[in-house]
């Protein structure tokens, strides 16, 4: 079935009702066999019409009938879509528009002839699959591309099909509103400015040139920018390169495409604001356009060196009112962005998912075959994503079509890029039919490698001669669609796509690189080691795909096909060299914490599809952290991790937005839990899991080979629906000790199911975190029963759940039970009041195991603390850590706390932050600090509303206290006088403080002078926090002098670096270089 005729007819027939379809057949009764039409469906009718009338006539007949039937909208849509039929209409429209604009009749004729010439030049393109002399219509082959208005400063790889592909799905979801071509010169939504320079940017093969030619063709046909531009001129930068040594004028450039001998330049230039110059391939220019502005030219009539002429046009010195539409690769933006005047950047993102399907239909020209091929690729995550690049879509379609024609099993089609390219080439180099010699192929590969190393994509005849490539050789490569002759540059060649050049470069390194001797000059580093080292360079990411292919060649089947094509085998040494390099890269990435680089490295390993090699590589990991954002990354991660048997800790952040993964995909990923018996910790927090995938994970947790001990599932979008599976898993897994389910909507129903597991004697959990799981006091009775039976659980976090006093009452019953071994209980922000303190007071006296209690964020008040202190003062209470931050306490509580601390010898950590204790409250606490039986080591009093008035008492207490090592006084208005008093204690030899926090303490120069003097005498102090205090250059100088002092042992300094001057920051940097043990942190 012909795509251009039948398939499009079928699309239009779908708009017709059954009655309208019957009427349509009646109009055809005289020209088609009535018997065949009678039972023909829409597809049969389309085929029948094309078979009898031919493609173009079938369209003519259909459109005439729709007009006769009164189907006006359908008729209008059809004539708008098919430009071949109505080319004559365009000419008429041109005349009407020109007359309407009151243009002189001579100019009308000139413009009409020029448009006609441009239509002839741009409406046809040579398809890579066509025979010599055959061409395809651009309209029929063009598929819409995604365009996004974006200014792009980032450095990107020049092509990187794979890397771009993995990012593409995420880009599509996050980038925002896409543009259509008609909007290219519309005003910016934010500034309202009409752009006169528009840059179409994108990777190689993404469709920049095709889009530029389509814009030119649409203008010539009167379908685009009809009123905006009188003339559009297409300038190829490849062609410009051939004119480098000549002096030309703008007239000379335009004359190349002008239909007559005389160009009416005066009339053309009379309205420069009506001119559009399409400059295609700016990145391919061999000159930089960085001339001094004084050297540029304004006069378009005169001849200039070509680089001056083009630079003058680009930089708006010549014809500043004219419009520019420029295409370039992303990698060239840095070089040219400074010379363009207020450019509007439009990024070409390639095909959308719908666009990919449309391309397959256009390529196969058969609905059944197109759907069959597309379904296969759609199921293959990697290839489907790669197909956003039009050139890759063509390669994939070509390979699939060739396999179909041979009757081969399409399910065997590989899912790696390397196998795809090898498949394409193996179809060109058939067994027993050698189009060129092995030496010629070797020369081709060496040419490719030299170009990759030198970032060269265009090769002239001298390059070919230097590599002993003859005219006949080049002809063979052209016939095989490996090489292409540049359409604009005489005697200039390139590979059909940069990815092909990288493929042949990889072949060179894999097969012959090590063997190149001194028989001829080689402008490329020949060893595999060299290309791997180049990949590591931050500015040499252009070799990424070459490295990708190198790893892909390790696959046995791929290596076998390569051997058949090139009559040469890959040496075993290369496999060992790549493995050794992977091990070094793993160490480097883990040392520098580069998760993105690790993922790229794993994509190389995935490319091998070699389980033995993969296992040897992955066994070098001890722990791994990865951020997974796309399906492709998920696939690669799954494949690599299931072949890793030595990793002990895995942290995956899985956020695949708007992407559906099959159960098989999740099962493949989670198989690592049972496959790797060395895996001890799995961290999936803040991932998009959901209940369905959680059920699959739980089945792996029940596997007898699972040895996991710690599992983080906080903020994983789980609900009560997954708790049944989780309960079964906890009841059968003897190794899992720590489970974090925080920030999931489990609710009381989910907790009820979990409690069944907690009450199971086979449950070995020691730590359970349920922060903000939407629990209420209803679940606490179930928790009571479970915890009485469970003697393993030591740490329980129930923070941010509305348990209220009734819920705590049940928990206290557990605490009083002899079987309860809880050591840590977190009840932060659980809507508790003073009543809870009464229940807790009795429980603490009867409980011998609880050592840490967090009641922060609850409005306990002074009455609540009074009841709690009754237990704290009891010698039976073993609490050593009590968190009471933001509990509504005042100075009244401090008397009870002070009395309790004098009696309690076990309390070492007390947090009273963000309570309005005031000066009086702190003074009372100082009595306890100076008491010999007070063993506090860590005291937090930040934000407690006291000032220098209590600092004398605090100073005295610190001098007599022998245990306190950490003190937080931040967020209080101590001022210079308060700090002066405190510094007397800090300097005292008996002071044991190691950490002092004085952030936002209203210090100035005088206060800093006292404080920095302490650094020169206090040997114990290792951490000082002075963030939020204003530090000038003079204060930084004093600080640096103190830090250089031999008695200063400070290891960590925290300040607000963003407030410092550049000179002050430089002083700190210099100090840091000379004192590597010192960590300088910045904080607000």
N, C-alpha and C positions, 0 to 999 in steps of 0.2 A: 504494500500500500504506500503510495507516495505521500510523504509528509506535507509538502507544499500544496498539494491538491486535496486528496482524499481526507487527510487528517483534519485539515482546517475546515473543510466542508462539513465533516461530522460535528465539529465544535459548533458550527452555526446551525446545523440541523437540530441540535439539542434545544435551541431556543424555540423551535416550532412545536405547537401542539399536534396531537394526532390528526385532528381535522385539517390543520394547516398543511401537514405533511401530505395528506391525501390530495389536497388541492394542488400542491406543488407537483405531484406526480402527473396530474391531469395536464398541466402545461407541457409536460415532457412526452405526452403520449404519442406525438408524431415523430419524435426523434430517437426514442429508445424502445426496445422490445417490451411490449405491454406485459407479456407473460413473466419476464424477469423482474419487472417493477412491482408486480402485484403483491408478492409476499416479501419484498426486500425491506430490511430494516434500514436504519439510518446509515450504518457502516456500509451495507451492501449498495445502497443508493449512491453513496459518495464514490465507491470503487467503480460502479457501473458508469457513472458520468465521466470520470477521468479516462476509463478505458475506451469509451466511444468518442469523446470529444477532445481528449488531450487535456493536460493540466490547465492551461490558460483559458481555453475556450469553455471548459467546464465552469470556471469561475465567471466568465462573462455571461453564460446562460443563466447560472444561479442568481446572479445579481439582477439581471433583467427581470427574471420571474418575481423576485422579491419586490421589485419596484411595481410591477403590474399587480401584485397581490395587495399592494397598499401597506407593506411592512416597512414603513419609512425609516424607523430607528435602526432596524437590522440592515437596511440598504445603506444608510449613512455610515454605520460602523464598518461595513465591509469595504466600501470604497475608500474609507480613511486608512484602513489597515493594509490594503494591498496596493503598493505604489506602482507596481509594474503595469497594472491595467490602466491606471489613470495618470500616467506620466504626461499625457497631452493636456489633461486638466490643469496640471501644475503650470505649464507654459502659459495657458490662458490666464491663470490666477496671477502670474507674474506681471503680465501686461496690465491687468486691471489694477493691481496694487501700485504699479509704477505710474499709471495715468492718474490714479487717485491722489498720489503724492505730488502731482504736477511736475514730474521729471521730464526733461527734454526727451524728445523721441529718439535722438541719437543715443543718449545714455540708456534709455529703455532697451534699445536694441543691444547695446554693449553688455548690459547686465544680463539680459536674457540669454545671450550667447555664452557668457561666462558661466551662468548657472548650468546651462546645458552641458558645457565642457566638464564642470565639476561633477555633475550627475554621472556622466560617462566614466569619469576617473574613479569615483568612489563607490558606485553602486555594486561593483563586482569585487570579490576577493578570492584569492586562490586558496582552496581548502587543501590541507596537508594530505588528505586522502584522495584528492582528485588526480585524474590522469593529466599528462601534459596538455595544455591548452584549455582544460576545463576550469570553470570558475563557479563560485556560488554567489547568489545574491545576498548582499550584506543584510538586507531587511529580513530575509528568511532565516539567516543563521544567527542574527543578533538576539541575545537574551538579556533582559534588563539586569543591570548591576545595582547593588546597594551603594548609595552615595550618602556620606555623612559630613556635614559641615563641622570641621574640627581644625584648630591650629595645632600643629604637631611639632614640638621641639625635640622629642625624644629620639635618641639614636636607636635605629632599628636595623636588623639584618636586611641585606639587600633583597633577599628572596625568601629564604627559609619557609618553604611550603609547609613543613611539618609543624614548626613552632607557631607560625601564624595560624595554622589550622586548629591547633589545640586552643588558642585564645579566641578563635572566631565565634564559637557558640556563646561565650560569655560577653563578647563585644556586642553581639546582636541583641542580647537581653538588656544591656546597660547603657548603650551609647546614646539613645534618645531618638528623636524624630529624623527619619531619613528624607532625602531630597529627591526630586525628579529633575531631569535635565533642564526642563523649562525654567527652573528656579535658580539656575547657577548664578545669574547676575542680579538676583533679587536683593533688596537691601537687608543688611544685617538686623536681626530682630532686636539686639541689644542697643546698637549704636544708631541704627537707621541709615548708615552709610551705604551707598551703592558701590559695590566693588568694581574696579576697572581691571584688576588683575586677579584671575581665579586660577588656583593651582590644583590640578587633579593629581593626587598622590596615591601611590599604592605599590605593592610588591611586583616583582617580575611575573609576567604571565597572568596578571589579574584582570587585564582587559583595558589598559589605559589607551593604547593606540587604537584599538577597535572602537572604543567609545569616542575618541577624537575624530576618527573617520566617520562615525555615525552622525556626530554633530555636524560635520561638514556636509554630509549627504542630505541630512534633514533640512539644513539651511538651503541647499541648492534646490531642493524640491519644494521649498516654500512652506515647510511644515514646522519650522523652528526659527525663532528670532526674526520673523519675517519683517516686522515693523522696526525692530531694534537696529538691525545692521543692513546697510546697502550692499556691503561686500564682506566676504570672509575669505581669508587667505591661509593656506595650510603650509607650514614650514617644518620640514623634517630636520632634526638636528644631526642625523646621520648624513644627510645630504650636505648640510652646512660644513661638516667636518672635511668633506672632499674639496671644499673651496677655501681651505684655511690659508693657502698661499696666494690667494687672489684678492684683488680689490674690486668690489662690486657696489652697486647702489641698490636701493630698495626696488627701483624700477626693474633691475635685472632679476631680482628674486621673483617678482610678480610675473614677469614676462615668461617664465618657464611654463606657466599654466594658462597663459592668456590665449584665447582662441584665434587671435589675429596677430599680425606683425607689429601693429602699433598699439601700445597701451595708453588709454586716455588718462594718464596719471593726474593731470591738473584737475579734471572733473572728479576723479576718485578721491583725491586728497582735499577737495573743497569742503568735505564734511568729515573730518577725522574722527569725530565722535560717533560716526556711523560705521566704523571699520572694526572688524574682529580679526586678530591674528592668532591662529592656533599653532602653538609652538610645541611640537611633539618630541618627547625624549630628551628633555633638558639634561638629565643625568648622563647622557651619552656624549655630551660635548667634550672635546679634547682640550678646550681652553676654559678658563675659570671666570671670565667676565668681571675681573676685579680691577680693571683699569681705573686710574684716577678720573674723577668726574670731569676734570678740565680737558681730558683727552677724548671725550666722547663727542658725538656729532648731532646737530639738530637738523641739518639739511638733508632731506631725503633724495634730492636730485643728484647729489655728488657721489662719487665712488669712494669707498673706504675699505680698509682691511676688514675682512668678514667678521672678525671678533669685535671690532669697534662698532660695526653696523648693528650686530645682534645685541651687543651689550647696551647700546644706546636705545634700542627699542625696548629691551627688558627693563631698563632703569628709568624709562619714561622721560628721557632727554629728547628723543625723537618721537614725535606724535604723542605727546602726553595725554591727549584726549581719547586716544584709541583704546580699545579693549584687548586684553590678552587672555587667552585660555591656554594654560601650560600643563603638560603632563610630565611627571617625573617619578622616579622611584623614591621611596622614603629615605634611603641612605644618602641621597644627594641634597636633602633639604638644608642641612647644616652649611653646605658649601654655597648655596645660592640664596638662602633666605634673607641674608643681609642686603642683597642688591635689589630685591623686589620691593616695590613701593606699596605699602599697606595691602598685602595680598590676602585674599580669602582662600583658606585651605579646605579643600573637599577631599575626603579620603574615600577611595574606592575599596569597598570591603569584599568585592567578589559577588558570587551568586548567593542568593538566599536559598533556603531549603526548597522553596517552590521553584526558584530559578534553576536549580540543579535538575529537578525533574523535567522542567520544560526543555532544558538543553538536551537531555537524553532523548526526548521525543523528537526533537529537531534532528539529532544526529542519526538515529536509527531509521526514521521515516516509516516506522511500522509500529503501530500502537502496542501490539502484543510483545514484540521483541524489546521495545523500549521499556515496557512495564516489567518484563522479566529481568532485564539488566538492572534497572533501577532498584527493584526489590532486593536483589542480591547485594548491591552496594549500600542500600539503606540499612540492611542488617549488619553490615560491616562498618563498625563505628569509625575506624581510622580512615578508611578510604572515602567514606561518605563525607567526613569533615574536610579531608584534603580537597575534595571536589569543589569546594567553594572557589578555588582558583580555576578559571576557565581552561587553561592549558592542561591541568591535571585531569579535568573532566574529559577532555579530548583523548588523552592517553588511556584512561580507564575504558572509555567507550571503544576505542580502537582495539584494545586487548580482548575485551569481552566479545566484540563482533567477530574477531578472528577465531576465537575459541568456539563461538556458535557455528561459524561456517565449517569448522572441522568436526563438529559434533562432539566436542570434548565436554567433560563434566564441569559445569561452572562452579559447583560447590568446592572444587579443589583450588579455586582462585585464591591466592594468598592474601593475607591481610596486612602485609608489610609493604612499605614503599619500595624497598630493594627488590623484592620478588616481583612487584608490578613492573618495574623497569626491565628486569631480566626477562620477564615474559614478553614484553614488547619487543625487545631486541632478539630474543630467540625466534620470534616469528619472522624477523627480517633475515637472520642468518640461518636458513634452513640447512639441515644436515645434507652433505653431499653437494651443496651448491655454494661455493665460495666466491662471493662477488669481489672480494679483495684479499690480499695476502695478509698473513699474520704480521709481517713487518709494517704493513700499512696501518693495520689496526693499532699496533703499538705506537706508531707515530701519532695517530689521532689521539690516543690516550695521553701521550706526553704533551701534545699541544694543549689539551684540555687542562692538564695539571699545571702547566706553565701559566696559562691564563688565570686559573683560580688563584695561584700564588701571587700573581701580579695584579689581580682584580681587573683582568682584561677579558672582554666578551666579544670584541670584534677583531677579526684576523684578516690581514691583507695577504697578498701573494708572497711577500717577502717572508712572513711568518710561516706560510705553508712550505716554501722552498727550504727554509732553515730546518724544517722537520721532515724533509724529503717526501713531502706529499705532492703528487703530480696532479695535473689537470684531470686525468682519467680517474684518479682516486677521489677527487672532490666530486666529480660527476656521480660516482657510485654512492657517495654519502648523501648527495642531494636526492638521488632516486629513492634512497632508503628513509628519507625524512629525518636523518640524524643532523644533517647540515642544512642551512638555508642561505641562499645568496641574498644579500641585502638588496631590497627593492629600490632603494634610493642611492646606494653607494656602489659605484662600479668596482669590480674586483675586490669586494669586501664580503666576508663570510662570518657566520656565527652558528652556534648550535641552535637547534630549534627552540630551546629554552635553557636557561641557566642551569636548571636541575639536571639536564642531560650532560652539560659540560662537567658538572660536579660528579655525575655518575662515572663518566669516562676517566675523570681525574682519579677517582677512587680505584677504578680498575688498574690504572697505571701504578698506584702505590701498592696495591695488593699483589699484582702479578709481576711487575718489572722494576718497581722502584728500587729495591735493594740491589738489583743486578746492573743498573746503569753504571757504566764505567767511564772511561775517558775517551771513548771512541769518537765522541762529538760533544760540542759545548752544550751544556744543559743549564737553562736559566731557571731551574726549579730545584728546590731542595728535595732530594729523591727518596729519602727514607720515610717510613711510616712514622718514625719518631718525630720527624720534622713537622709533619702535618698535625700531629697530636699536640705538639708544643705550640704551634700557631693557633690552634683552637683555644688553648688556654689563655692566649692574649686577649685582653678585654676589647681591643679594637679589631680583632680578627675573627669575628663571629661569622664572616662570610664563608668559612669552610665547614660550618656545622653539618650541612647536608652531606658533604664529602665524608666526614667521619661517620655519619649515620650509615651511609652505604658500605663503608669498610666493615662495620659490625654486621651488617646484613649479609655480607659475603661469607660469614662464618657458618651460616646454615648449610647443611650438607647438600640438600637438593639444589639450592641456589649456587653453591660452589661447583656442583657437577655441571649445571647448565653453563656457567661461566667458562668452565674448562672446554666444553664443546664449542662455544662461540669463539673463544680466543686461543684455543689449542695450547693452553698453559694452565698449570695448577697452582693454587694458593699454597704457599709453604706453611708448615706447621709452626714455624717460628713466629709468624705474624699473629697467630692465635695466642701464643704465649705472651707476645709483646703487648697485645691489646689487653690481656688479662692483667698483666703487671701494671699497665697504665691505669686501668680501672681501680685497682687497689690503691694506688697513689692518689687518684682523684677522690676516692671515698674518704681517705684520711684528711685530705685538704678541705673537702666540703664540711666534714664533721667538725674539724678544728675551728673553722671560720663560721660555722653555722650558716650554711647556704642551702636551704631546702629547695630553692628553685633550681640550682645547679644539680642537686641530687636527683631531682625529677628528670632533668634532661639526660643525666647519666643513665638513669633507669630506662629511658626511652631507647638509648643505644642498645642496652641489654635486651630489651624486648624485641628489637629488630633482628637479633640473632635467631630467635625461636629455637635456640640450642639449650636444652635443659641442663646438660652437663656443664657447659660454659657458664650458664646463668647461676647455677648452684655454687660453683667455685667463686664466682664474683660476689654473690650476695652473702656468702658465708664470711665475708670480710667485715660486714656490718655487725656492730654490737647493739646499737640502738639507731632509730631513724625517725625523723620528723618530716612530714609532708603535708602540703596544703593542696587538696584535690578540688578543682573547680569545674572540670569538664568530664564528659564521658570517656574521652580518650585517656586522660590522666588516670581515671579510675581503672580502665582496662589494663594499662601498663602497670599500675601499682599492684593490681590483683595478680597479674601474671608473674611479676617478680617476687612478691612476698610469699606466694605459695611454694616457691622454689628456694626459700631461705630457711635454713634450719639452725642458725646460730644466733639470730637476733633475740635479745632478751627484752628489749623495750621498743614498742611501736606507738608513735603518736600520729594519728591521721585526723586532719580537719577536713571533713567531707561536706562541701556545700555546692551541690550540683543543682543550681536553681532552675526551675521549670524543666527539669530533665527527669524522665522516667527510666528507672533501671529495672530490669527483669529480676525475678527471684534467682535465676541462674547466675546473674552477675554478682548479686550479693553473696550467694553461696560460694562462688569462686573466690571472692575476697576473704570471707570469713573462714575458709578452709585452712588458712594459716594458723588458726587457733589450735586445731588438732594436729596439723602436719608438723608444726614446729614445737617440739617438746621442751625447747629451751626458752620459749616465750613466757615471760613472767609478768609483764605489764603491758596492757593495751589501753591507750588513751584515745577516746573518740569524742571527747567533750566538745560542745559547740558545733556538732555535726548534724546534718539533716538525715536522720535515720528513719524514724517513724516505726510504727508497731510491726508492720509486715517484715521489714528487714531485721527487726529485733528478734522476731520468732526464729529466723534463720540463724542468728548469732547464738541464741539459746540452745539450739540443737547441737551446735559445735561445742558449747560449754558442757553439755552432757556427755560428750565423747570421752571414752576412757583414757585417751591419750592427751587430753587437755591438761596442761600444767599451769595454767594462768593463775596468778596470785592477786593481781590488782587490776581492776576494771573501772575506767571512768566513762560514765555515760551521761554526765550532767549537760543539760541544755541540748538534748538530742531529739526533741519533739516527740516524746513518748507519752502515752496515756495509760489508763488502767487496763486497756485491752492487751497490753504486752505482759502484764504482771503474772498471768497464769503460766505462760512459758518461762518467765524468769523464776517463778516459784519452783517449778519442776527442776530447773537447772541448778538452783541453789541447794535443793534437797539432794541432789546426786553428785555435786562437785565437792570433793574433799579438799581441794587445793586453794580455792578462791578465798582470800582473806580480807580484801578491801573492795568495797563497791560504792560508787558515787552515782546517785540518781537525782541529784539536785536539779532544780529548775526544769522539772517535767510535770505535766498535769496528771499526776497519778491519782490524786484524790483519795478519799477514805476507802472507796471500793478497791482501788489498787493496793492500798496499804493492807487491807484485810487479807488479800491474797499473799502478799509478801510475808505477813506475820505467820502464815501457815508454814512457810519455809524456815523462818527464824525459829519456830518451835520444833522443827525437825532436828533430831539428834545428829543427823548427817551433815547439817549446815555448819560450816567451819568459819563463817564470817566473823572477823574481829572488828571491822570498821564499816559503818554504814552511814552514808551522808544523804540526807533527805531535805536539804535546804530548799525552801519555796516550792513545795510539791502539792500545794493546795490541800493540805491536811487540816482537820479540825479536831476538836476534843473527842469527836465520835470514834476516831480510830484508836484512841489511847487505851481503851479497855482491851482491844485485840492485842495491842502492843504489850500491855501488862501481862497477859497470859503467855505471850511468846517469849518475853525476856526472862520470865521466871524459869521457863524450861531451858533457855539458852544460856549456857555457861561460858560461851566463847566470846561473845560480843563485849568489846572493851571501849569502843568509841562510837557515840551516837550523836549525830547532828540533825536537829529538828528545827533549825532556825527558820524564821520568816514563815511560819505556819500558825494559823489562828487557833492554837491549842487552848489558850485562856487558862484560868485558874482551875477549872474542872479537869482539864486534860492533865495539868501538872499534878493534880491530886492523885490521879491514877499512876503517874510515873513515880511519884514518891513512894507509893506502895511497893513498886519494884525495887527502888533503892533500899528500902528497909529489909527486903528479903535476903536471906543468907546466901541464896544461889546467885544473886546478882553480882557480877564482877566488873560492872561499868567503871571505867576510869575517867572518861571524858563525856560530858553532857553539854551540848550547846543548845540554848533556848533563846537565842538572840531574837528580839522583835516577835515575840509570840503572844502579844496582847495580855501580858501578865500584870497583876496588881500586887499590893502588899499581902493579899491572902496567900498567894503562891509562896511568899517568903516564910509564912508560918508553916506550910506543909513541908517546905524544903528544910527548915530548921530542925524539925524532928527527924527527917530522913538523914540529914548529914551526921547527926549524933549517932545514929544507928548503923551508918554505912562506913565500912573500913577501906573500901577500894577507890571511891571517887576522889580524884585529885584535881580535876579541872572542871570548873563550872562557869559558863558564860550566860549572864542574865542581861547583857547590854540591850539597849533599845526598848526596855520595858519600863513603864511608869510605876516603879516600885515605891518611890518617895521615901522620906525619912522614916516613916513608920515601918515600911517593909524592911529597911536595912537594920532597924533596931531589932526586929525579930530574927533576922539572919545572923546578926552579930552574937546572939545568944548561943548559936551553934558554933560560930567561929571561935568564941572564947572557951569552948569546951575542949578538954584535952582529947576527947574521943574523935574529934573532927580532924580528918587527914587532908583536907583541901590544901593544895599548895599554889593554886592559881585561880583567881577570882576576877571575872570581867564584869564591871559595873558601869560601863561607858554609857552616857546619856540615859540615866535612870531617874532623873528628876530629883537629885540629891542637893542638899544645902549644907551649910555649916553645922546644922544640928546632927547630921549623920556622922560627922567627923568625930564627935565625942564617943559614940558607940564603936566606931571603927578603931579609934585609938586604943580604947580599952581592950578590944578583942585582939589587936595586934601585939599588945604587951604580953598577952597570955599565950598566943598562938606561935609556936616555934616552927611550924611546918609551912606557913604561908611565905612564899618567895616572890610571887608575881601578883601585883594589884593594879588594876586599870580603873581609874576614876575620871577619865577624860570626859570633857563636855558636860560637866555638872557644875552648877554655880556655887562652888565651895567658898569662894572669896578669901580674903586675907585671914579672917578669923578661923575659917575651917582649916586652912593649910597650917596655921600656927598650932592648932590642936593636934594635927597629924604629926607635926615635928616632935611632939612629946614622945610619940611611939617610936619614931625613927631613932631617937637618941637612947631608947631603952635597950638594955643589953640582950633581952630575950627576943627582940624583934629581928628576924632574919630575912627581911625583904631584900631581894636582889634587883628587882625591876619594878619601878614605880612610874606610872603614867599620869601626869596631871595637866596635859595640854588642854587649853580652852576652859580653864576652871575659874576665870574671872578674878585673878589676884594680881597684885602689883608689887612694887619694891617694898611696900610696908611690911610684908611677911618674910622678906629675904634674909633679914638678920637671923630670925629664928631658924630658917631653913639652913643657913650657913653653919650655925652652931650644931644643928642635928647632923649635918653631913660630916663635920669634923669628928664627931663621936661615933658615927655609924661605920662599922667595919665590914658590912656585907653588901651594901648597895653598889651595883655595878652599872645599872642602866637607869637614866633619869630623863624623862621627857617633860619639859616645861614650856614647850612651844605654844604660841597663840595667846600668851598672856602679856600684859603691858608692864614688863619688868623695867624697861628703860636702862639708861646707863648706870644710874645709881644702884638699881637692883642687881645688875650684873656685877658691879664692882664689889658688892657684899658677897655675892656667890663665889667670885673668883678667889676670895680669901680662903674659902673652903676648898676650892678646886686645886689651889697651890699647896694645901696642907699635905704633908707626907703621909698622913693617916687616911687620906681620901682614896677610896678604891674605885672610883667611877671610871668606867671604860667608854661609856657612850653618853654624850650630853647633847640634848636637842633643845635649841633656843630659837627655832624658826619663828618669824613674825613676833619678835620680842621688842620692837621699837628701839633698836640699837643704832647709834651713830658712831662717829670717830672715837669718842672717849670710851664708850663701851667696848668697841673692838680692840682698843689699845690694851685694856685690862685683860680681855679674853685671850688675845694672841700672846700676851706675856705668859699666860698659863701653859701654852704649848711648849715653851722653852724649859719648863720645870717639871711638868707632870709626865711621869714615865708610863702611867697606866692608860692614859687617854688614847683610844684608837679610832673613835668615830665622833665627829663634830658636825652638827647640822645647824647652819645659820641662814638657811633659805628665807626669803621674804623680808630680809633686812637690806637696806640700801648700802651697797658697797661702791665707793669711788676708787679711782686709780691709787690714791694715797693709802686707802685701807688695804687694797690688794698688795701693795708694796710691803706693808707691815706684815700681812699674812704670809707672803712668800719668804720674808726674812725669818719669821718664826718657824715655818715649815722646813727651812734649811738647817735649823739649829740641830746640833748633834743629839740633844736630849729629847727632841721631838720624835715620838713614835706613832704619830697619826697615820692610819692606813686608809681612812675613808673620810672625805670631806664633801658635804652637801651644801650647795648654795644656788642662788638664782642666777645662773650664768647668762641667761638671756638679757638681764638688766645691765650687764657689764659693758664697758667700752671695748672697742677692738684691741686697744693697747693692753687693757687689763686681761682680756682673754688670751692674748699672746703671752703675757707673763706667766699665766697658769699653764699654758701649753709647754713653754720652755721648762718650767719647773717639773711638769709631769714626765718629760723626756729624761730628766736627770734623776728622777725618783720614781722608777717604774712600779715600786710597791704601793704607791699612793694612788687611790682611786678617787677621781673628782666627778661627782654626780651633779646634775642640774635638776632643780625642782622648782615648782611654782611657789 
